[in-house]
Amino acid sequence: MVKAERCSWSGDDSLYVDYHDREWGIPEYDGPALFERLVLEGMQAGLSWYTILKKREHMRSVFFGFEPAQLARRGEPRIADWLEDAGIIRHRGKLEAMVCNAKAYIALDDFSALVWSFVDGVPQQNAHARLNDIPAQTAASVAMAKSLKSCGFRFVGPTTCYAFMQSAGMVNDHLVSCPSYQRCKEFV
């Protein structure tokens, strides 16, 4: 019998453990919440996820709670100020992409339906025994990236889209030995 152990990437830091146990892989269908996750995955590119988690609450307060309409309407003039704020990810391209993505989000009829369509609306249940077995991207994430880009989104490559799919519970990539694997599987 395999001993139940949390996915090793979560380590033992309480911020990481809490994220792993309470958020990562749990299916999310709310459009604005999905938008926030997509933005954060884009912000993470080239950085550690721990950096994003440490800055997330401050980014929520500065970025209007990641509310797409607010970002689309009020974000562009704030970029220069945001670049001076050490509490966020100060990358002009990522900040501009966030505002651009908010505008693209608003132009869609149903963001949630669009992104969930790449798994036919149902979380995909994987069965990985080792972290090395988990892919960085899949055909679904490649298709999602292509679709989002055609809708005007930026910083949404296949790897970012797959990380987003994992985070939002579109795929269950908890290791089968992880207690969260079965918990996330029950959402099907």
C-alpha positions in Angstrom: 0.0 0.0 0.0 1.3 3.5 -0.9 1.7 5.8 2.0 -0.5 8.9 1.5 1.8 11.9 1.1 1.1 15.4 -0.1 2.6 16.3 -3.5 6.3 17.0 -2.7 6.3 20.4 -4.6 4.2 21.8 -1.8 7.1 21.5 0.7 6.4 22.4 4.3 5.9 26.1 4.1 2.4 26.9 5.3 1.7 29.3 2.4 2.5 26.5 -0.1 0.8 23.8 1.9 -2.4 25.8 2.3 -2.4 26.6 -1.5 -1.9 22.9 -2.3 -4.5 21.7 0.1 -7.3 24.3 -0.3 -7.0 25.6 -3.9 -4.7 23.7 -6.4 -6.7 21.2 -8.5 -10.1 22.0 -7.0 -12.4 22.7 -9.9 -13.2 26.4 -10.3 -16.0 27.5 -12.7 -16.5 31.2 -11.7 -15.3 33.4 -14.6 -13.7 36.2 -12.5 -11.9 33.7 -10.3 -10.7 31.9 -13.4 -9.5 35.2 -14.8 -7.4 35.8 -11.6 -5.8 32.4 -11.9 -4.9 33.0 -15.5 -3.4 36.4 -14.7 -1.4 34.9 -11.8 -0.1 32.0 -14.0 1.0 34.6 -16.6 2.7 36.6 -13.8 4.5 33.5 -12.7 6.3 32.9 -16.0 10.0 32.8 -15.2 9.5 33.1 -11.4 8.7 30.7 -8.6 5.1 30.1 -7.7 6.1 30.9 -4.1 6.9 34.5 -5.2 3.4 34.8 -6.6 1.8 33.4 -3.5 3.7 35.9 -1.3 2.6 38.8 -3.5 -1.0 37.6 -4.3 -2.9 39.5 -1.6 -1.1 42.8 -2.4 -1.7 42.3 -6.1 -5.4 41.7 -5.4 -5.6 45.0 -3.6 -3.7 46.9 -6.2 -5.3 45.3 -9.2 -8.9 46.0 -8.2 -9.4 42.5 -7.0 -8.5 41.2 -10.5 -12.0 42.4 -11.5 -11.8 42.4 -15.4 -14.1 45.5 -15.9 -12.1 47.6 -13.4 -8.7 46.5 -14.9 -9.9 47.1 -18.5 -11.2 50.6 -17.6 -8.7 51.8 -15.0 -5.6 49.7 -15.5 -3.7 51.2 -18.3 -3.1 54.6 -16.7 -1.9 52.8 -13.5 0.9 50.8 -15.2 3.6 53.4 -14.5 2.6 53.5 -10.8 2.5 49.7 -10.6 6.0 49.5 -12.0 7.2 51.3 -8.8 5.3 49.0 -6.4 7.7 46.3 -5.0 4.7 44.3 -3.7 3.7 43.2 -7.1 5.4 41.6 -10.2 6.9 44.6 -11.8 7.2 43.5 -15.4 5.8 45.9 -17.9 4.9 43.2 -20.4 3.0 41.2 -17.9 1.1 44.3 -16.5 0.2 45.3 -20.0 -0.9 41.8 -20.8 -3.1 41.7 -17.7 -5.0 44.9 -18.8 -5.2 43.6 -22.4 -6.5 40.2 -21.1 -9.2 42.0 -19.0 -10.4 43.7 -22.2 -10.4 40.3 -24.0 -12.2 38.7 -21.1 -15.0 41.3 -21.3 -15.4 40.8 -25.0 -16.2 37.1 -24.5 -19.7 35.8 -23.9 -18.6 33.2 -21.3 -14.9 32.9 -20.3 -15.6 29.9 -18.0 -17.4 28.0 -20.7 -14.6 28.7 -23.2 -11.7 27.5 -21.0 -13.6 24.5 -19.6 -14.5 23.5 -23.2 -10.9 22.2 -23.6 -11.7 19.4 -21.1 -15.4 19.0 -22.3 -16.5 20.8 -19.1 -15.4 17.9 -16.8 -12.1 17.7 -14.8 -9.7 15.3 -16.5 -8.5 12.7 -14.0 -4.8 11.9 -14.4 -3.0 9.2 -12.4 0.6 10.3 -12.0 2.8 8.4 -9.5 5.8 10.8 -9.8 6.3 14.5 -10.4 8.4 13.7 -13.5 5.4 12.1 -15.1 3.4 15.3 -15.2 3.7 17.1 -18.5 4.4 20.8 -18.9 1.8 21.1 -21.6 -0.7 19.0 -23.4 -2.7 19.1 -26.7 -5.5 20.7 -24.7 -3.3 23.4 -23.3 -1.9 24.1 -26.8 -5.4 24.4 -28.2 -6.4 26.6 -25.3 -3.4 28.9 -25.8 -4.2 29.2 -29.5 -7.9 30.0 -28.8 -7.1 32.6 -26.1 -4.5 34.3 -28.3 -7.1 34.4 -31.2 -9.4 36.2 -28.7 -6.7 38.8 -27.9 -5.2 37.3 -24.8 -1.4 37.6 -24.1 1.1 35.7 -21.9 -1.0 32.6 -22.4 1.3 30.0 -24.0 0.7 26.3 -23.7 2.8 25.9 -20.6 1.0 28.8 -18.8 -2.3 27.4 -20.0 -1.5 23.9 -18.6 -0.5 25.4 -15.2 -3.8 27.3 -15.3 -5.7 24.1 -16.0 -4.0 22.4 -13.1 -4.6 25.3 -10.7 -8.3 25.6 -11.8 -9.0 21.9 -11.4 -9.5 21.2 -15.1 -7.0 18.5 -14.7 -6.3 16.6 -11.5 -2.5 16.4 -11.4 -2.1 15.6 -7.7 0.0 12.5 -7.4 -2.1 9.4 -6.8 -0.4 9.1 -3.4 -1.5 12.6 -2.3 -4.7 12.9 -0.1 -5.8 15.7 -2.4 -5.9 13.4 -5.4 -9.0 11.6 -4.2 -10.6 14.8 -2.9 -10.3 16.4 -6.3 -11.4 13.3 -8.0 -14.7 13.5 -6.1 -15.6 16.7 -7.9 -16.3 14.8 -11.1 
